[in-house]
Amino acid sequence: MGCEINRRDLIRLGAGALVAGAAALANGDAPKFFTPAEFALLDELTEIIIPSDDHSPGARAAKVAAHIDARVAEAFEPREREDWRLGLKLVDDLSQKTNGHTFLESSPEERVALLRRIAKNEMDPKTPEETFFGTVKHATVRGYYSSKIGIHQEMEYKGNVMLPDFVGYEAK
């Protein structure tokens, strides 16, 4: 059974990619490596991995996708860049197969369900999608916790401050 796409579907998909890309670029972060559509997908994946909560903003506010984009753009080995591009395509392809539409066209519930599916074997990935999830998660955590938001808001790091009592030493 062949995969046929009509003109209306093609226009709809193209418009969706443009809207997603425009939203990513609205933050002033023109991707260095990823296409606007790939960047929007990466931005959404990172935000699902580290979402905003009552304590601190999430990966999107910390500009984790821009951090990953810059690292991938600087990658020494072309294979690393190819792996990222392929991994994002795998996520979209799996979403298309599972939900009937791309990841960004999916509902929030469908997005989370798909990520749970590819995260289930995180410690022992069995598929390329599961392997890619580990890559995205690792890069997201690294980018988030090296950002000002991750360091100062999430971890509440105050910098070098005078402590009246040295914690960790008990006088006898």
C-alpha positions in Angstrom: 0.0 0.0 0.0 1.6 3.3 -1.1 1.6 6.5 0.8 -0.4 9.0 -1.2 -0.7 12.6 -0.2 -3.1 15.0 -1.9 -2.5 18.7 -2.6 -4.6 19.9 0.4 -2.6 17.7 2.8 0.7 18.9 1.4 -0.3 22.5 1.8 -1.5 21.8 5.3 1.7 20.1 6.3 3.8 22.9 4.7 1.8 25.5 6.6 2.2 23.6 9.9 6.0 23.6 9.4 6.1 27.3 8.7 4.0 28.1 11.7 6.2 26.0 14.0 9.3 27.4 12.5 8.0 31.0 12.9 7.1 30.4 16.5 10.7 29.1 17.2 12.2 32.1 15.4 9.9 34.6 17.3 12.1 34.1 20.3 15.0 35.7 18.4 16.9 32.5 18.2 17.6 31.8 14.5 18.8 28.2 14.4 22.5 27.7 13.5 22.0 24.1 12.2 18.5 22.9 12.4 15.7 24.0 10.0 13.0 26.1 11.6 10.7 23.0 11.6 13.4 20.8 13.2 14.2 23.5 15.7 10.5 23.8 16.7 10.3 20.0 17.2 13.4 20.0 19.3 12.1 22.9 21.3 8.9 21.0 22.1 10.7 17.8 22.9 13.0 19.6 25.4 10.0 21.4 27.0 8.2 18.1 27.5 11.3 16.6 29.1 11.8 19.6 31.5 8.5 21.5 31.6 7.8 24.8 33.5 6.4 24.3 37.0 5.7 26.4 40.1 9.4 26.3 41.1 11.1 27.4 37.9 10.6 27.8 34.1 11.2 24.9 31.8 13.6 24.1 29.0 12.0 26.5 26.5 12.5 29.5 28.8 16.1 28.3 29.4 16.6 28.2 25.6 17.8 24.6 25.7 16.9 24.0 22.0 19.2 26.9 21.1 21.9 25.5 23.3 21.6 22.1 21.6 21.4 23.7 18.1 24.7 25.6 18.8 26.5 22.4 20.0 25.3 20.4 17.0 26.3 23.2 14.6 29.8 23.0 16.2 30.0 19.2 16.1 33.3 18.1 14.7 32.0 14.9 13.2 29.4 15.2 10.4 27.8 12.0 11.7 26.7 13.7 14.9 24.8 16.3 12.9 23.3 13.6 10.7 22.2 11.6 13.8 20.3 14.6 15.2 18.6 15.3 12.0 17.7 11.6 11.5 16.5 11.3 15.2 14.1 14.2 14.8 12.8 12.6 11.6 12.3 9.3 13.4 10.2 11.0 16.1 8.0 12.7 13.4 7.8 9.4 11.4 6.7 7.5 14.6 4.2 10.2 15.4 2.8 10.0 11.8 2.5 6.2 12.1 1.0 6.2 15.6 -1.2 9.4 15.6 -1.7 10.0 11.9 0.1 13.3 12.0 3.5 14.9 12.8 4.6 15.4 16.4 3.9 19.1 16.4 0.4 18.5 14.9 -0.4 16.0 17.7 -2.3 16.9 20.8 -0.3 17.4 24.0 -1.5 14.0 25.3 -0.4 12.3 22.1 3.0 14.0 22.4 3.6 12.8 25.9 2.3 9.3 25.1 4.8 9.1 22.2 7.7 10.3 24.4 6.7 7.8 27.1 6.8 5.1 24.4 10.3 5.9 23.3 11.5 6.5 26.8 10.3 3.1 28.2 13.7 1.3 27.5 15.8 4.3 28.4 18.4 2.2 30.2 18.5 -0.4 27.4 17.2 1.1 24.2 15.9 -1.4 21.6 15.0 0.9 18.7 16.6 3.9 17.0 13.9 6.1 18.4 14.6 4.9 22.0 18.3 5.6 21.4 17.6 9.1 20.2 15.4 9.8 23.2 18.5 9.1 25.4 20.5 11.6 23.3 17.8 14.3 23.5 17.3 13.8 27.3 21.0 13.9 28.0 21.4 17.1 25.9 18.3 18.7 27.5 19.5 18.1 31.0 23.0 19.3 30.2 21.7 22.4 28.5 19.1 23.2 31.2 21.4 22.8 34.1 24.1 24.9 32.5 21.7 27.8 31.9 21.0 30.7 34.2 17.5 29.4 34.8 18.7 25.9 35.6 21.5 27.0 37.9 19.9 29.9 39.7 16.2 29.2 39.7 15.9 25.5 39.7 19.0 24.6 41.8 18.8 27.9 43.7 22.5 28.5 43.5 23.3 31.7 45.2 27.0 32.0 44.2 29.9 32.5 46.6 28.2 33.8 49.8 29.4 34.0 53.3 28.1 31.2 55.5 27.9 32.1 59.2 28.3 28.4 60.1 30.3 25.9 58.1 27.9 23.1 57.3 29.5 19.7 57.2 31.8 20.1 60.2 30.8 19.0 63.7 32.8 20.4 66.6 33.6 17.9 69.3 
